[in-house]
Amino acid sequence: MKICCISNKCGWPKVFSRHSLRFILAVILFFSVSCLFAQQRIRLASLVPENTPWGAAINKMAADWARATNGQVEVIVYHNAVAGDEGEVLRKLNINQLQAAVFTSIGMNSVMPEIMAISYPFLIRDNDELDAVLKKIRPELDVKIQQNGFVNLAWARAGWVKIFSKTPVFVPNDLRRIKLGAGADELEMIQAFKLMQYQIVPTTLSEILVSMNGGMLDAVYQSPIFAAGSQIFGVAKNMTDINVAPFMGGVVMNSNAWRRIPDRFKPQLLAICKQMETNIETSIVNLENEAVSNMLRYGLIKNELTPQQRQEWYNDMARYENTLLGPNPIFNREYYNKIKTILDDYRRGR
């Protein structure tokens, strides 16, 4: 039996066998599906500079995803905040102009407010405690992120926040006597420090050094990596040797984009992200240590605290617990209590 072309204008031979037509249709379908998968493009935004461990790790993740999917999933990375600040990036994620993003803990707060409990000042005190906390609560956090329309691809530490000041700071009242700068978009932290009677001054990262030189700021809480890179330590020559809070980062994707990725690729893509977490954390620890060493070499003074002075910071925070977790809480009380319970158990067994 022969099947005829409906129109002579199609440019194909007029007559095909049934088997030939089936073959042609199968080829067309194959290439149509292949093209559909090849067009799976993930636009990922990051505030982090490309020439950092985070930037390098994100670039490697993008290359590894392309390799793992034979080019069927393409990740295009927008480094250096070119896609906007964290608020703008979240808006673009929600309307699918972007499909994925790197957020700091401040940005993650908009995705999932519970995460801010990890940044409660002086609650988590070192890397071992942070490991213990994340091991217990990460599964819950991942579920909550998913309930809010996102998939968590990776968590990673980005170092510790420290106090850098013009004059030595050993105890809380030393810091209360001077003007403390905070990121203008860190609304929860600004409110928390105000409630604890600090002279908080909202500012932007780009204005910190100018504000310090001009006398508008006397101190900031920042990561040593940023302090070294921005040369803040040239003016704020004192670093208090206590961890204020862990500085966290996360990579999330909106659920719609994740669903469009073929299921057969997802286990390997998540494994790549897990390896990225490990790589970032190793790099950050090394980079932070290197940053402190370099700053010390160029004039930074590390103010070592006695056990009594260190405890004074912890006791001072305890005084404000009801204020920060009260009727209008700055931090999520449920997750604060969960973290505190984990830490109490961990410290008893340490």
C-alpha positions as CSV (number, residue, x, y, z in Angstrom):
1,M,0.0,0.0,0.0
2,K,1.2,3.5,-0.8
3,I,0.6,6.8,1.0
4,C,0.6,10.0,-1.1
5,C,1.8,13.4,-0.1
6,I,-1.2,15.7,0.2
7,S,0.4,18.5,-1.8
8,N,2.9,18.5,-4.5
9,K,4.3,21.7,-3.0
10,C,5.8,19.9,0.0
11,G,9.0,19.2,-2.0
12,W,9.1,15.6,-0.9
13,P,8.7,12.6,-3.2
14,K,5.0,12.0,-3.9
15,V,5.0,8.4,-2.6
16,F,6.3,6.8,0.6
17,S,5.9,3.4,1.9
18,R,4.2,3.0,5.3
19,H,7.5,1.9,6.9
20,S,9.4,4.9,5.4
21,L,6.8,7.3,6.8
22,R,7.0,5.7,10.2
23,F,10.8,6.1,10.2
24,I,10.6,9.7,9.2
25,L,8.0,10.5,11.9
26,A,10.2,8.7,14.5
27,V,13.2,10.7,13.5
28,I,11.2,14.0,13.7
29,L,9.9,13.1,17.1
30,F,13.4,12.1,18.4
31,F,14.9,15.4,17.4
32,S,11.9,17.4,18.6
33,V,12.2,15.8,22.1
34,S,16.0,16.3,22.1
35,C,15.7,19.9,21.2
36,L,13.1,20.4,24.0
37,F,15.6,19.0,26.6
38,A,18.5,21.0,25.1
39,Q,16.5,24.2,25.7
40,Q,16.3,23.6,29.5
41,R,18.2,26.7,30.4
42,I,18.7,27.7,34.1
43,R,19.6,31.3,34.8
44,L,21.3,31.5,38.1
45,A,21.9,34.8,39.9
46,S,24.6,35.4,42.5
47,L,25.6,38.5,44.5
48,V,29.0,36.9,45.1
49,P,32.0,38.1,43.1
50,E,33.1,35.6,40.5
51,N,36.7,35.7,41.7
52,T,35.9,34.0,45.1
53,P,35.6,30.4,46.2
54,W,31.8,30.7,45.9
55,G,32.1,32.1,42.3
56,A,34.5,29.4,41.2
57,A,32.3,26.7,42.8
58,I,29.2,27.9,41.0
59,N,31.0,28.0,37.7
60,K,32.2,24.5,38.2
61,M,28.7,23.4,39.1
62,A,27.4,24.9,35.9
63,A,30.0,23.0,33.8
64,D,29.4,19.8,35.7
65,W,25.6,20.0,35.2
66,A,26.2,20.5,31.4
67,R,28.5,17.5,31.3
68,A,26.3,15.3,33.4
69,T,23.3,16.0,31.1
70,N,25.2,15.9,27.9
71,G,24.4,19.6,27.4
72,Q,20.6,19.1,27.9
73,V,20.6,21.4,31.0
74,E,22.5,24.6,30.6
75,V,23.3,26.9,33.6
76,I,24.0,30.5,32.8
77,V,25.5,32.3,35.9
78,Y,25.1,36.0,36.5
79,H,27.8,36.9,39.1
80,N,28.5,40.1,40.9
81,A,24.9,41.1,41.6
82,V,24.3,42.0,37.9
83,A,20.8,40.5,38.3
84,G,20.0,42.8,41.2
85,D,20.0,42.7,45.0
86,E,18.5,39.7,46.9
87,G,15.0,41.2,47.0
88,E,15.0,41.8,43.2
89,V,16.5,38.3,42.6
90,L,13.7,36.7,44.7
91,R,11.0,38.6,42.7
92,K,12.6,37.4,39.4
93,L,12.7,33.8,40.8
94,N,9.0,34.0,41.6
95,I,8.0,35.1,38.0
96,N,10.6,32.7,36.4
97,Q,12.8,35.4,34.9
98,L,15.5,33.6,36.9
99,Q,15.3,30.0,37.8
100,A,18.0,29.7,40.5
101,A,20.0,31.9,42.9
102,V,22.7,32.1,45.5
103,F,21.4,33.7,48.6
104,T,23.1,34.7,51.8
105,S,21.3,33.9,55.1
106,I,19.8,37.4,54.9
107,G,18.3,36.6,51.5
108,M,17.2,33.1,52.5
109,N,15.2,34.8,55.3
110,S,12.8,36.0,52.6
111,V,12.4,32.4,51.3
112,M,12.2,30.8,54.7
113,P,12.2,33.1,57.8
114,E,13.2,30.2,60.1
115,I,16.7,30.3,58.8
116,M,17.5,33.5,60.6
117,A,17.6,31.5,63.9
118,I,21.0,30.2,62.8
119,S,22.3,33.8,62.7
120,Y,21.1,34.6,66.3
121,P,24.2,36.4,67.7
122,F,26.6,34.3,69.8
123,L,24.2,31.3,69.8
124,I,26.3,29.0,67.6
125,R,30.0,29.4,68.6
126,D,32.2,27.4,66.3
127,N,32.3,25.1,63.2
128,D,31.7,21.9,65.2
129,E,28.6,23.3,66.8
130,L,27.4,24.5,63.4
131,D,27.9,21.0,62.0
132,A,25.9,19.5,64.8
133,V,23.0,22.0,64.3
134,L,22.9,21.6,60.5
135,K,22.9,17.8,60.7
136,K,19.8,17.9,62.8
137,I,17.7,20.7,61.3
138,R,18.7,20.7,57.6
139,P,16.1,18.1,56.5
140,E,13.4,20.2,58.1
141,L,14.7,23.4,56.5
142,D,14.8,21.7,53.1
143,V,11.2,20.6,53.4
144,K,10.1,24.1,54.4
145,I,11.9,25.6,51.4
146,Q,10.1,23.1,49.2
147,Q,6.8,24.0,50.7
148,N,7.5,27.7,49.8
149,G,8.0,26.8,46.1
150,F,11.7,26.2,45.9
151,V,14.2,23.4,45.9
152,N,17.3,23.7,48.0
153,L,20.3,22.6,45.9
154,A,23.1,23.4,48.4
155,W,23.9,24.8,51.8
156,A,27.4,26.0,52.6
157,R,29.2,28.0,55.2
158,A,30.8,31.2,54.1
159,G,32.8,31.9,57.2
160,W,32.2,33.7,60.5
161,V,31.1,37.2,61.3
162,K,33.6,39.1,63.5
163,I,33.7,42.6,65.0
164,F,36.1,45.0,63.5
165,S,36.6,48.3,65.3
166,K,38.8,51.4,65.5
167,T,39.2,50.9,69.2
168,P,39.6,47.6,71.1
169,V,36.4,45.8,71.9
170,F,36.6,43.2,74.6
171,V,33.1,43.2,76.2
172,P,29.6,44.2,75.1
173,N,29.7,47.6,76.7
174,D,32.9,48.5,74.7
175,L,30.8,48.0,71.6
176,R,27.8,49.9,72.9
177,R,29.9,53.0,73.4
178,I,30.7,53.3,69.7
179,K,28.8,53.5,66.4
180,L,28.2,50.1,64.9
181,G,27.6,49.7,61.1
182,A,25.1,47.1,59.8
183,G,24.0,46.3,56.3
184,A,21.0,48.4,55.3
185,D,19.1,45.4,54.1
186,E,19.7,43.4,57.3
187,L,16.5,44.6,58.9
188,E,16.3,41.8,61.5
189,M,19.8,42.2,62.6
190,I,19.5,46.0,62.8
191,Q,16.4,45.7,64.9
192,A,18.0,43.1,67.1
193,F,21.1,45.2,67.8
194,K,18.9,48.3,68.5
195,L,16.9,46.4,71.0
196,M,20.1,45.4,72.7
197,Q,21.0,49.1,73.1
198,Y,23.7,49.3,70.4
199,Q,24.3,52.5,68.4
200,I,23.5,50.8,65.1
201,V,24.0,52.7,61.8
202,P,22.6,51.2,58.6
203,T,25.0,51.4,55.7
204,T,25.8,49.6,52.4
205,L,28.9,47.5,51.8
206,S,30.3,50.0,49.3
207,E,30.0,52.9,51.9
208,I,31.6,51.2,54.9
209,L,35.2,52.4,54.3
210,V,34.1,56.0,53.4
211,S,31.8,56.1,56.5
212,M,34.7,54.9,58.8
213,N,37.1,57.4,57.4
214,G,34.5,60.1,57.8
215,G,33.8,59.2,61.4
216,M,30.2,58.1,60.8
217,L,31.1,54.5,61.9
218,D,33.5,53.1,64.5
219,A,32.9,49.4,64.1
220,V,31.3,46.8,61.8
221,Y,30.5,43.1,62.0
222,Q,31.8,41.5,58.9
223,S,33.5,38.4,57.7
224,P,37.3,38.5,57.8
225,I,37.4,37.7,54.0
226,F,35.4,40.8,53.3
227,A,37.3,42.9,55.8
228,A,40.6,41.9,54.0
229,G,39.3,42.4,50.5
230,S,37.7,45.8,51.1
231,Q,40.6,47.0,53.3
232,I,38.3,47.8,56.2
233,F,41.0,46.6,58.6
234,G,43.2,49.5,57.5
235,V,40.9,51.8,59.5
236,A,39.2,49.3,61.9
237,K,42.5,47.8,63.1
238,N,41.0,45.8,65.9
239,M,39.3,42.4,65.5
240,T,37.5,40.9,68.5
241,D,38.4,37.2,68.7
242,I,34.9,35.9,69.1
243,N,32.4,34.5,66.5
244,V,29.3,36.7,66.3
245,A,27.4,34.3,64.0
246,P,28.0,31.9,61.1
247,F,27.7,33.4,57.6
248,M,25.6,31.0,55.5
249,G,24.9,30.7,51.8
250,G,22.4,28.7,49.9
251,V,21.6,27.8,46.3
252,V,17.9,27.4,45.5
253,M,15.9,26.8,42.4
254,N,12.2,27.5,41.8
255,S,10.2,24.3,41.8
256,N,8.8,24.8,38.3
257,A,12.3,24.8,36.8
258,W,13.3,21.8,38.8
259,R,10.3,19.8,37.6
260,R,11.2,20.5,34.0
261,I,14.6,18.8,34.4
262,P,14.3,15.1,33.4
263,D,14.1,12.9,36.6
264,R,17.0,10.6,35.4
265,F,19.4,13.5,35.8
266,K,18.4,14.7,39.2
267,P,20.3,12.3,41.5
268,Q,23.6,13.2,39.7
269,L,22.9,16.9,39.7
270,L,22.2,16.8,43.5
271,A,25.4,14.8,44.0
272,I,27.3,17.6,42.1
273,C,25.8,20.2,44.4
274,K,26.7,18.1,47.5
275,Q,30.3,18.0,46.3
276,M,30.1,21.8,45.7
277,E,29.2,22.3,49.4
278,T,32.3,20.4,50.5
279,N,34.6,22.3,48.1
280,I,33.2,25.7,49.1
281,E,33.5,25.0,52.8
282,T,37.1,23.8,52.5
283,S,38.0,26.8,50.4
284,I,36.3,29.2,52.7
285,V,38.1,27.9,55.8
286,N,41.4,28.2,54.1
287,L,40.6,31.6,52.7
288,E,39.4,32.9,56.0
289,N,42.6,31.7,57.8
290,E,44.7,33.3,55.0
291,A,42.8,36.6,55.2
292,V,43.3,36.8,59.0
293,S,47.1,36.0,58.6
294,N,47.5,38.6,55.9
295,M,45.7,41.3,57.9
296,L,47.8,40.5,61.0
297,R,50.9,40.9,58.8
298,Y,49.7,44.4,57.7
299,G,48.7,45.8,61.1
300,L,45.5,44.1,62.3
301,I,45.3,43.6,66.1
302,K,43.5,40.5,67.2
303,N,42.0,41.1,70.6
304,E,42.1,37.8,72.5
305,L,39.4,37.4,75.1
306,T,39.7,35.8,78.5
307,P,37.2,33.1,79.3
308,Q,35.4,35.6,81.6
309,Q,35.1,38.2,78.8
310,R,33.9,35.6,76.3
311,Q,31.2,34.5,78.8
312,E,30.1,38.1,79.3
313,W,29.0,38.2,75.6
314,Y,27.0,35.0,76.1
315,N,25.4,36.2,79.3
316,D,24.6,39.6,77.7
317,M,22.7,37.8,74.9
318,A,20.8,35.7,77.4
319,R,19.5,38.9,79.1
320,Y,17.8,39.9,75.8
321,E,16.3,36.5,74.9
322,N,12.7,37.4,75.8
323,T,13.0,40.7,74.0
324,L,14.3,39.1,70.7
325,L,11.9,36.1,70.9
326,G,8.9,37.9,72.5
327,P,5.4,38.8,71.2
328,N,7.0,40.4,68.1
329,P,10.0,38.1,67.6
330,I,13.0,39.1,65.6
331,F,14.0,35.4,65.3
332,N,11.8,32.4,65.0
333,R,11.3,31.1,68.5
334,E,10.6,27.5,67.5
335,Y,13.8,27.1,65.6
336,Y,15.8,29.1,68.2
337,N,14.6,26.6,70.8
338,K,15.4,23.6,68.5
339,I,18.9,24.9,67.9
340,K,19.4,25.7,71.6
341,T,18.4,22.2,72.6
342,I,20.8,20.7,70.0
343,L,23.6,22.8,71.3
344,D,22.9,22.0,75.0
345,D,23.0,18.3,74.2
346,Y,26.1,18.7,72.1
347,R,28.0,20.8,74.8
348,R,27.1,18.3,77.5
349,G,28.7,15.5,75.5
350,R,31.7,17.5,74.3
